[in-house]
Amino acid sequence: MSERSRPITIPATASAAERLPRCCPAHPDWTTLSEHLVDEFPEIAIGDIVREVSRAKDAVDQVSLDLDEALSVGELIVRHQLLMLAGHVQEVARLDPERHTRRDLSRSQAK
């Protein structure tokens, strides 16, 4: 087993996430981001915004990003979720597991 001497770097490319509308180039803290989102999404209940900001913050906290990067990534996560909740973008590529009927192996082995 080999040790990694440095973290893996994924090259950045222009993506849909980078084209998400933003109100500011950056936010100083989660409170300011939340306030801006409440103003920007008046059709969404404040409780839903708080829930989505909390989920985004939890997600970026799990990967130990510094505050500036955590706010930037968290903003992308929460904006995308709020755009879907508001009906501004369509939900795509979400996991929706379906139940599969399994054969009863006990009967086939009993023969």
QUIPE-V644338 format. One line per field, one symbol per residue. psi: psi as a letter, one per 40 degrees, with the letter a starting at -180 (. if undefined). burial: 1 if it has 24 or more other ideal C-beta (glycine too) atoms within 12 Angstrom, else 0. Layout:
# QUIPE-V644338
psi=???
burial=???
This chain:
# QUIPE-V644338
psi=hiihdiihhhhhihiddeehhididiididddddddddddgeehidddddddddddddddddefiidddddddddddddddddddeediihifihgiihhhiihddddde.
burial=000000000000000000010000001001001101110110010000100110011001000000000111111111111110000000000000000000000000000
